């Protein structure tokens, strides 16, 4: 096993991060598996994986800049819709922020490993398939949009997001499914999930940069960090656009089957 991440590995990890961050397949889980397969380990590697999430955050800033501008105007009291969205995002962010802060060390020590990820991938895959089976059996149409989201809706989505602190579960999966179960159309649930990444991933990135950023720059280097950030941003833009188009016509079951297949592959190859 080696510790260092050169620019080539940084680009590969950036591709994994950008491609999986907003899909319901768990970016953290994929990064842990990728790092394991490429022989990368150590606390610095884990911190690097979190910091390059900033690239995925930048992608949402770019794609949803009109929403971001509305929230910025809301700070000065000039946008009522932006105020509501900002309020809801903060409410959804708080549960995971509190739980994550309290359990940060335990999560990194106990759950950042191959087998916890495999378990989360499999259970999450079964759950998504079950949700899609339920939606197909009892179909319903909904005209709900982000403007109709209540404080209770936002809080429940935030509570669901706490589950994603287990690597391999997928923040996107639990927040999108929570939105579906609350009656939002898939594309609206996905958009809210993407926007919720701004405070959630932003806070996680800042926390890990503050606590381990110096070690990342010293041991890995700024070039590798920049390569990972830029790659994650570009790939995330492409992934979001493709995912939204896919959700417009299809559900999430395919991603559930993918998670089961990946869990089985790791189970039979890593042992």
C-alpha positions in Angstrom: 0.0 0.0 0.0 1.1 3.5 -0.7 0.1 6.8 0.7 0.9 9.4 -1.9 -1.6 10.6 -4.6 0.1 11.8 -7.8 -1.8 13.9 -10.4 -2.8 10.8 -12.3 -4.5 9.3 -9.2 -6.0 12.7 -8.4 -7.7 12.9 -11.8 -9.0 9.4 -11.5 -10.4 10.1 -8.0 -11.9 13.4 -9.4 -13.7 11.4 -12.1 -15.1 9.0 -9.5 -16.2 11.9 -7.2 -17.8 14.0 -10.0 -19.5 11.0 -11.6 -21.0 9.6 -8.4 -21.6 12.6 -6.1 -25.1 13.4 -7.4 -26.1 9.9 -8.5 -27.7 7.7 -5.9 -24.8 5.3 -5.7 -22.5 6.9 -3.0 -19.5 9.0 -4.0 -17.8 8.3 -0.7 -18.3 4.6 -1.0 -16.9 4.6 -4.6 -13.9 6.7 -3.5 -13.1 4.3 -0.6 -13.3 1.3 -3.0 -11.2 3.1 -5.7 -8.6 4.1 -3.2 -8.4 0.5 -1.9 -8.0 -1.0 -5.4 -5.3 1.6 -6.3 -3.4 0.9 -3.0 -4.0 4.4 -1.5 -4.6 4.5 2.3 -4.2 6.8 5.3 -5.9 9.8 6.9 -4.5 12.1 4.3 -6.1 10.2 1.5 -9.4 10.2 3.3 -9.1 14.0 3.8 -8.2 14.5 0.1 -11.3 12.5 -0.9 -13.5 14.9 1.1 -11.8 18.1 0.0 -12.2 17.4 -3.7 -15.9 17.4 -3.1 -15.5 21.2 -3.4 -15.3 20.5 -7.2 -18.8 18.9 -7.1 -20.1 21.8 -5.1 -18.7 24.3 -7.7 -20.7 22.4 -10.4 -24.0 23.0 -8.5 -23.1 26.7 -8.1 -22.7 26.9 -11.9 -25.7 24.9 -13.0 -28.1 26.4 -10.5 -26.7 29.9 -10.4 -30.2 31.4 -10.6 -31.2 29.6 -7.4 -28.0 30.7 -5.8 -28.6 34.3 -6.8 -32.1 34.2 -5.4 -30.7 33.0 -2.1 -28.1 35.7 -2.1 -30.8 38.3 -2.7 -32.8 36.7 0.1 -30.0 37.7 2.6 -30.9 41.3 2.0 -34.6 40.6 2.1 -35.3 41.2 -1.5 -36.4 37.7 -2.6 -39.2 35.9 -0.8 -38.8 32.7 -2.8 -35.1 32.7 -2.2 -35.7 33.3 1.5 -37.9 30.2 1.7 -35.4 28.0 -0.2 -32.5 29.3 2.0 -34.5 28.6 5.1 -35.4 25.1 4.0 -31.9 24.2 3.0 -30.6 25.3 6.4 -33.2 23.3 8.2 -32.3 20.2 6.1 -28.6 20.8 6.7 -28.7 21.0 10.5 -29.6 17.4 11.5 -26.6 15.9 9.6 -24.4 18.7 10.6 -25.0 18.0 14.3 -24.8 14.3 14.0 -21.7 14.4 11.7 -19.9 16.8 14.1 -20.6 14.5 17.1 -19.7 11.3 15.3 -17.0 12.5 12.9 -14.1 10.6 14.5 -16.2 7.4 14.9 -17.4 7.5 11.4 -13.9 7.9 9.9 -12.4 5.2 12.2 -15.1 2.6 11.9 -17.0 3.1 8.7 -14.4 4.3 6.1 -13.7 0.7 5.0 -14.6 -1.7 2.3 -17.0 -3.9 4.2 -19.1 -1.2 5.7 -19.4 0.3 2.2 -20.4 -3.0 0.7 -23.2 -3.5 3.3 -24.5 0.1 2.7 -24.4 -0.4 -1.1 -26.4 -3.6 -0.9 -29.0 -2.4 1.6 -29.4 0.9 -0.2 -29.8 -0.9 -3.5 -32.6 -3.1 -2.1 -34.3 -0.1 -0.6 -34.3 1.8 -3.9 -35.7 -1.1 -5.8 -38.4 -1.5 -3.2 -39.3 2.2 -3.4 -39.5 2.0 -7.2 -41.7 -1.1 -7.0 -44.0 0.7 -4.6 -44.2 3.8 -6.9 -45.0 1.5 -10.0 -47.7 -0.4 -8.1 -49.3 2.8 -6.7 -48.5 5.5 -9.2 -49.5 9.1 -8.5 -48.8 12.4 -10.1 -47.7 15.4 -8.2 -47.4 19.1 -9.2 -45.4 20.0 -6.0 -42.4 22.2 -6.6 -39.7 23.6 -4.4 -41.8 26.6 -3.5 -44.4 24.3 -1.9 -41.9 22.7 0.4 -42.8 23.2 4.1 -40.5 23.4 7.1 -41.6 19.9 8.1 -40.7 18.6 4.6 -37.3 20.2 4.9 -36.7 18.8 8.4 -37.7 15.2 7.3 -35.3 15.3 4.3 -32.6 16.6 6.7 -33.2 13.7 9.1 -33.0 11.2 6.1 -29.7 12.8 5.2 -28.2 11.7 8.5 -28.3 8.1 7.3 -25.9 9.0 4.5 -23.2 9.6 7.1 -22.6 5.9 6.7 -20.3 5.7 3.7 -21.8 3.7 0.8 -25.4 4.8 1.6 -25.4 7.9 -0.7 -26.5 11.4 0.3 -28.2 11.8 -3.0 -30.1 8.5 -2.6 -31.6 9.2 0.8 -32.5 12.8 0.1 -34.1 12.1 -3.4 -36.1 9.1 -2.0 -37.2 11.2 1.0 -38.4 13.8 -1.5 -40.3 11.2 -3.5 -41.9 9.8 -0.4 -43.0 13.3 0.5 -44.8 13.6 -2.8 -42.3 15.6 -4.9 -41.7 14.6 -8.5 -38.4 12.9 -9.1 -36.8 15.9 -10.9 -37.8 18.3 -8.1 -36.5 15.9 -5.4 -33.3 15.7 -7.3 -32.9 19.4 -7.7 -33.4 19.9 -4.0 -30.9 17.2 -3.3 -28.3 19.0 -5.5 -28.9 22.3 -3.8 -28.7 20.7 -0.4 -25.2 19.6 -1.3 -24.1 23.3 -1.1 -24.2 23.6 2.7 -23.7 19.9 3.4 -20.6 19.2 1.2 -19.4 22.8 1.7 -19.3 22.4 5.4 -17.7 18.9 5.2 -15.0 20.2 2.9 -14.3 23.2 5.0 -14.1 21.1 8.2 -11.7 18.6 6.7 -9.6 21.4 5.0 -9.3 23.1 8.4 -8.3 20.0 10.2 -6.2 18.2 7.6 -5.7 20.5 4.7 -2.1 21.4 5.7 -1.2 17.7 5.7 -2.8 17.2 2.3 -0.9 20.1 0.8 2.4 18.9 2.4 2.1 15.2 1.6 0.1 15.2 -1.6 0.7 18.7 -3.1 -1.3 21.5 -4.6 -1.0 20.2 -8.2 -2.8 16.9 -7.3 -5.4 18.8 -5.3 -6.1 21.1 -8.2 -6.3 18.2 -10.6 -8.8 16.4 -8.4 -10.9 19.6 -7.9 -11.1 20.6 -11.6 -11.8 17.0 -12.7 -14.6 16.6 -10.1 -16.2 19.9 -11.2 -16.3 19.1 -14.9 -17.5 15.5 -14.5 -20.1 16.6 -12.0 -21.7 19.0 -14.4 -22.0 16.3 -17.1 -23.3 13.8 -14.5 -26.0 16.1 -13.2 -27.3 17.0 -16.7 -27.4 13.3 -17.7 -29.1 12.3 -14.4 -31.8 14.9 -14.7 -32.6 13.8 -18.3 -32.7 10.2 -17.2 -35.0 10.9 -14.2 -37.4 12.7 -16.5 -38.3 9.4 -18.2 -37.2 6.7 -15.8 -36.9 5.9 -12.1 -34.2 4.9 -9.8 -34.4 1.1 -10.0 -31.4 0.8 -12.4 -29.2 2.5 -9.8 -30.4 0.1 -7.2 -29.5 -2.9 -9.3 -26.1 -1.3 -10.0 -25.5 -1.0 -6.3 -26.3 -4.7 -5.8 -24.0 -5.7 -8.6 -21.1 -3.6 -7.3 -21.6 -4.9 -3.8 -21.5 -8.5 -5.1 -18.5 -7.8 -7.3 -16.5 -6.4 -4.3 -17.7 -9.3 -2.1 -16.4 -11.9 -4.4 -13.1 -10.2 -5.5 -11.8 -8.5 -2.4 -12.2 -11.5 0.0 
